[in-house]
Amino acid sequence: MKAYIDGPSDLKFGMYSLITEEGKVLSTHTCSSLQYAKSDLLKYMPEENRGAYEILLLGEDEMTHEELFRRVKERAEARRVEDGEQA
């Protein structure tokens, strides 16, 4: 399974996220640059998920920002339905 690091387009200061290919957000963190993002995101991800994913920078394979966030949105909508909320 894969998880992707996504962040600012200039890869400098901003909010970075670690998101699985299924659309599950594992961790988010404000980092000064991509250089620190990977170690920070891994440090803050749930212990049970460590080692379960191949970590890639978004763009290292065919996954796009648009597709990844479509999956995040789908997952969130599915959870709302499971919780009985109106979509």
C-alpha positions as a Markdown table, in Angstrom:
| # | Residue | x | y | z |
|---|---|---|---|---|
| 1 | Met | 0.0 | 0.0 | 0.0 |
| 2 | Lys | 1.1 | 3.5 | -0.7 |
| 3 | Ala | 0.8 | 6.8 | 1.2 |
| 4 | Tyr | 1.6 | 10.2 | -0.3 |
| 5 | Ile | 3.1 | 13.3 | 1.1 |
| 6 | Asp | 1.2 | 16.3 | -0.2 |
| 7 | Gly | 2.0 | 19.9 | 0.5 |
| 8 | Pro | 2.6 | 23.4 | -0.9 |
| 9 | Ser | 3.4 | 23.5 | -4.6 |
| 10 | Asp | 6.7 | 25.3 | -4.0 |
| 11 | Leu | 7.6 | 22.6 | -1.3 |
| 12 | Lys | 8.4 | 25.3 | 1.2 |
| 13 | Phe | 6.7 | 26.4 | 4.4 |
| 14 | Gly | 3.1 | 25.2 | 4.8 |
| 15 | Met | 0.8 | 22.4 | 5.8 |
| 16 | Tyr | 1.9 | 18.9 | 4.7 |
| 17 | Ser | -0.3 | 15.8 | 4.8 |
| 18 | Leu | 0.4 | 12.1 | 4.6 |
| 19 | Ile | -2.6 | 10.4 | 2.8 |
| 20 | Thr | -3.1 | 6.8 | 1.8 |
| 21 | Glu | -4.0 | 5.8 | -1.7 |
| 22 | Glu | -7.5 | 4.9 | -0.2 |
| 23 | Gly | -7.9 | 8.6 | 0.9 |
| 24 | Lys | -7.3 | 8.1 | 4.6 |
| 25 | Val | -5.4 | 11.1 | 6.2 |
| 26 | Leu | -2.7 | 9.5 | 8.4 |
| 27 | Ser | -1.1 | 12.8 | 9.7 |
| 28 | Thr | -0.8 | 16.5 | 9.0 |
| 29 | His | 1.9 | 18.9 | 10.1 |
| 30 | Thr | 3.1 | 22.4 | 9.4 |
| 31 | Cys | 6.6 | 22.2 | 8.2 |
| 32 | Ser | 9.2 | 24.7 | 7.0 |
| 33 | Ser | 10.0 | 22.6 | 3.9 |
| 34 | Leu | 9.7 | 19.3 | 2.3 |
| 35 | Gln | 13.1 | 18.4 | 3.7 |
| 36 | Tyr | 11.4 | 18.1 | 7.2 |
| 37 | Ala | 8.0 | 17.0 | 6.1 |
| 38 | Lys | 8.6 | 13.2 | 5.8 |
| 39 | Ser | 10.2 | 12.8 | 9.2 |
| 40 | Asp | 7.7 | 15.0 | 10.9 |
| 41 | Leu | 4.7 | 13.3 | 9.2 |
| 42 | Leu | 6.0 | 9.8 | 10.1 |
| 43 | Lys | 6.6 | 11.0 | 13.7 |
| 44 | Tyr | 3.0 | 12.1 | 14.1 |
| 45 | Met | 1.2 | 9.2 | 12.2 |
| 46 | Pro | -0.6 | 6.6 | 14.3 |
| 47 | Glu | 1.8 | 3.9 | 15.6 |
| 48 | Glu | -0.2 | 1.1 | 14.2 |
| 49 | Asn | 0.3 | 2.5 | 10.6 |
| 50 | Arg | 4.1 | 2.8 | 10.8 |
| 51 | Gly | 5.8 | 0.5 | 8.3 |
| 52 | Ala | 2.5 | -0.4 | 6.6 |
| 53 | Tyr | 2.9 | 2.0 | 3.7 |
| 54 | Glu | 5.4 | 2.8 | 1.0 |
| 55 | Ile | 5.8 | 6.6 | 1.4 |
| 56 | Leu | 6.0 | 8.6 | -1.8 |
| 57 | Leu | 6.1 | 12.3 | -2.6 |
| 58 | Leu | 2.9 | 13.1 | -4.6 |
| 59 | Gly | 4.1 | 13.1 | -8.2 |
| 60 | Glu | 6.6 | 10.3 | -7.9 |
| 61 | Asp | 4.0 | 8.0 | -9.6 |
| 62 | Glu | 0.8 | 8.4 | -11.5 |
| 63 | Met | -1.2 | 9.7 | -8.5 |
| 64 | Thr | -2.3 | 13.4 | -8.8 |
| 65 | His | -3.3 | 15.9 | -6.2 |
| 66 | Glu | -6.8 | 16.0 | -7.8 |
| 67 | Glu | -7.2 | 12.2 | -7.7 |
| 68 | Leu | -5.9 | 11.9 | -4.2 |
| 69 | Phe | -8.3 | 14.5 | -2.9 |
| 70 | Arg | -11.2 | 13.0 | -4.8 |
| 71 | Arg | -10.5 | 9.8 | -2.8 |
| 72 | Val | -10.3 | 11.8 | 0.5 |
| 73 | Lys | -13.6 | 13.4 | -0.3 |
| 74 | Glu | -15.2 | 10.0 | -1.2 |
| 75 | Arg | -14.0 | 8.5 | 2.0 |
| 76 | Ala | -15.3 | 11.4 | 4.1 |
| 77 | Glu | -18.7 | 11.2 | 2.4 |
| 78 | Ala | -18.9 | 7.4 | 3.0 |
| 79 | Arg | -18.1 | 8.0 | 6.7 |
| 80 | Arg | -20.8 | 10.6 | 7.0 |
| 81 | Val | -23.3 | 8.1 | 5.4 |
| 82 | Glu | -22.2 | 5.4 | 7.8 |
| 83 | Asp | -22.6 | 7.8 | 10.7 |
| 84 | Gly | -26.1 | 8.7 | 9.5 |
| 85 | Glu | -25.4 | 12.2 | 8.5 |
| 86 | Gln | -26.9 | 13.9 | 5.5 |
| 87 | Ala | -24.4 | 14.3 | 2.6 |
